[in-house]
Amino acid sequence: MAVRSKEPQLSYEDLENKVAFQEEKIEHQDNFINQLQHAIAQLNRHRFGRRSESFVNPLQAQLPFMKEENEVKPEQPEQKIYH
């Protein structure tokens, strides 16, 4: 037994039009995908590029161990111990 589709039979011209429409739709989708891939690549370069971590926000709180490294400690004269 052959299973028959409930859709009406399309003419050859209708099928050609449908194929042309699908090809155009695929082309638009491919262009959109390429645009998105390009945007992602730019964002990745911006976020993960060589200079991505060079900016330090002066308003950002520093961790305690970072404060110690950045503080300028006054130099103390050496104490000589005499025995």
Backbone as CSV, one residue per row, in Angstrom:
resi,resn,N_x,N_y,N_z,CA_x,CA_y,CA_z,C_x,C_y,C_z
1,MET,0.822,-1.174,0.000,0.000,0.000,0.000,0.875,1.250,0.000
2,ALA,0.596,2.145,-0.826,1.325,3.401,-0.917,0.624,4.438,-0.033
3,VAL,1.429,5.180,0.685,0.870,6.227,1.534,0.746,7.490,0.693
4,ARG,-0.459,7.994,0.647,-0.696,9.194,-0.149,-0.708,10.418,0.746
5,SER,-0.080,11.459,0.268,-0.035,12.713,0.996,-1.383,13.408,0.867
6,LYS,-1.769,14.105,1.915,-3.027,14.831,1.882,-2.880,16.180,1.185
7,GLU,-1.602,16.551,0.855,-1.376,17.808,0.143,-1.789,17.633,-1.314
8,PRO,-2.316,18.700,-1.909,-2.682,18.601,-3.330,-1.419,18.476,-4.183
9,GLN,-1.545,17.830,-5.293,-0.425,17.676,-6.220,-0.063,19.042,-6.789
10,LEU,1.245,19.355,-6.745,1.709,20.631,-7.272,2.159,20.451,-8.714
11,SER,1.959,21.498,-9.470,2.416,21.458,-10.856,3.931,21.622,-10.880
12,TYR,4.521,21.332,-12.023,5.960,21.469,-12.192,6.399,22.902,-11.925
13,GLU,5.620,23.862,-12.386,5.937,25.284,-12.181,5.870,25.642,-10.699
14,ASP,4.860,25.119,-9.997,4.748,25.370,-8.558,5.942,24.781,-7.807
15,LEU,6.364,23.602,-8.219,7.527,22.974,-7.592,8.793,23.791,-7.847
16,GLU,8.947,24.278,-9.066,10.103,25.127,-9.375,10.098,26.392,-8.521
17,ASN,8.931,27.001,-8.380,8.812,28.202,-7.542,9.137,27.904,-6.078
18,LYS,8.661,26.749,-5.614,8.913,26.365,-4.234,10.412,26.126,-4.014
19,VAL,11.063,25.477,-4.946,12.507,25.232,-4.851,13.267,26.555,-4.887
20,ALA,12.876,27.457,-5.777,13.540,28.756,-5.871,13.381,29.538,-4.559
21,PHE,12.180,29.470,-3.977,11.939,30.153,-2.708,12.818,29.566,-1.604
22,GLN,12.893,28.235,-1.550,13.713,27.572,-0.532,15.200,27.911,-0.707
23,GLU,15.670,27.969,-1.953,17.067,28.325,-2.211,17.357,29.756,-1.764
24,GLU,16.414,30.656,-2.018,16.583,32.049,-1.602,16.584,32.156,-0.075
25,LYS,15.706,31.391,0.541,15.635,31.391,2.006,16.946,30.875,2.604
26,ILE,17.488,29.821,2.030,18.760,29.260,2.503,19.888,30.267,2.321
27,GLU,19.885,30.970,1.197,20.917,31.977,0.950,20.857,33.090,1.991
28,HIS,19.649,33.557,2.320,19.492,34.595,3.347,19.955,34.082,4.718
29,GLN,19.614,32.839,5.017,20.028,32.270,6.298,21.550,32.120,6.357
30,ASP,22.161,31.706,5.259,23.621,31.598,5.213,24.282,32.964,5.428
31,ASN,23.725,34.003,4.791,24.265,35.357,4.981,24.137,35.801,6.433
32,PHE,22.997,35.497,7.042,22.774,35.869,8.434,23.739,35.121,9.352
33,ILE,23.950,33.846,9.092,24.899,33.050,9.880,26.303,33.625,9.749
34,ASN,26.690,34.005,8.540,28.015,34.606,8.332,28.154,35.915,9.104
35,GLN,27.100,36.729,9.117,27.133,37.985,9.869,27.297,37.708,11.365
36,LEU,26.563,36.724,11.869,26.663,36.388,13.289,28.049,35.846,13.639
37,GLN,28.604,34.999,12.764,29.946,34.473,13.015,30.982,35.589,13.021
38,HIS,30.821,36.556,12.124,31.733,37.689,12.080,31.629,38.509,13.370
39,ALA,30.397,38.749,13.820,30.189,39.509,15.058,30.788,38.771,16.249
40,ILE,30.621,37.466,16.298,31.192,36.670,17.396,32.708,36.739,17.367
41,ALA,33.287,36.655,16.193,34.751,36.732,16.071,35.259,38.087,16.561
42,GLN,34.566,39.160,16.210,34.972,40.493,16.674,34.859,40.603,18.189
43,LEU,33.768,40.097,18.738,33.592,40.154,20.187,34.644,39.317,20.902
44,ASN,34.975,38.161,20.350,36.014,37.327,20.952,37.368,38.024,20.913
45,ARG,37.672,38.676,19.797,38.942,39.413,19.718,38.968,40.542,20.743
46,HIS,37.834,41.212,20.899,37.763,42.310,21.863,37.888,41.785,23.295
47,ARG,37.193,40.701,23.578,37.155,40.175,24.950,38.416,39.404,25.312
48,PHE,38.924,38.585,24.404,40.027,37.695,24.722,41.320,38.057,24.008
49,GLY,41.363,39.226,23.412,42.554,39.649,22.682,43.731,39.912,23.598
50,ARG,44.850,40.248,23.000,46.089,40.449,23.740,45.943,41.545,24.795
51,ARG,45.247,42.613,24.467,45.137,43.742,25.387,43.852,43.704,26.199
52,SER,43.155,42.593,26.250,41.848,42.547,26.897,41.921,42.820,28.395
53,GLU,43.037,42.494,29.025,43.123,42.676,30.468,44.001,43.856,30.840
54,SER,44.316,44.704,29.912,45.207,45.814,30.208,44.510,46.942,30.963
55,PHE,43.211,47.044,30.871,42.484,48.111,31.538,42.187,47.700,32.974
56,VAL,42.561,48.533,33.913,42.246,48.307,35.314,41.366,49.454,35.766
57,ASN,40.199,49.111,36.215,39.246,50.118,36.666,39.705,50.640,38.025
58,PRO,40.002,51.937,38.136,40.477,52.467,39.416,39.410,52.438,40.503
59,LEU,38.145,52.325,40.112,37.061,52.286,41.093,36.800,50.875,41.617
60,GLN,37.408,49.894,40.999,37.187,48.511,41.389,37.945,48.231,42.687
61,ALA,37.269,47.612,43.622,37.898,47.293,44.899,39.009,46.266,44.678
62,GLN,40.065,46.436,45.437,41.172,45.503,45.314,41.113,44.495,46.450
63,LEU,41.611,43.323,46.169,41.673,42.282,47.178,42.803,42.603,48.150
64,PRO,42.721,42.101,49.378,43.744,42.433,50.377,45.171,42.130,49.936
65,PHE,45.402,41.017,49.294,46.767,40.687,48.880,47.251,41.608,47.765
66,MET,46.327,42.178,47.000,46.720,43.105,45.942,47.108,44.456,46.534
67,LYS,46.460,44.844,47.627,46.772,46.115,48.261,48.206,46.121,48.774
68,GLU,48.620,44.996,49.321,49.979,44.911,49.856,51.014,45.104,48.758
69,GLU,50.747,44.547,47.601,51.695,44.658,46.495,51.757,46.090,45.962
70,ASN,50.633,46.784,45.971,50.558,48.109,45.375,50.930,49.235,46.338
71,GLU,50.927,48.959,47.634,51.246,50.001,48.596,52.726,50.326,48.536
72,VAL,53.017,51.578,48.711,54.408,52.002,48.763,54.810,52.009,50.224
73,LYS,55.731,51.154,50.565,56.162,51.050,51.949,57.339,51.995,52.164
74,PRO,57.280,52.786,53.216,58.413,53.675,53.486,59.645,52.850,53.865
75,GLU,60.753,53.289,53.357,61.985,52.558,53.640,62.422,52.847,55.069
76,GLN,62.743,51.801,55.773,63.209,51.940,57.146,64.709,51.696,57.166
77,PRO,65.398,52.485,57.927,66.841,52.253,57.999,67.113,50.905,58.660
78,GLU,68.158,50.276,58.212,68.516,48.981,58.786,68.917,49.161,60.228
79,GLN,68.446,48.286,61.049,68.820,48.344,62.453,70.006,47.417,62.676
80,LYS,71.003,47.972,63.290,72.191,47.170,63.567,72.088,46.668,64.988
81,ILE,72.315,45.418,65.104,72.256,44.791,66.418,73.704,44.559,66.872
82,TYR,74.021,45.113,68.027,75.383,44.970,68.578,75.339,43.968,69.725
83,HIS,76.294,43.077,69.720,76.379,42.093,70.809,77.588,42.364,71.627
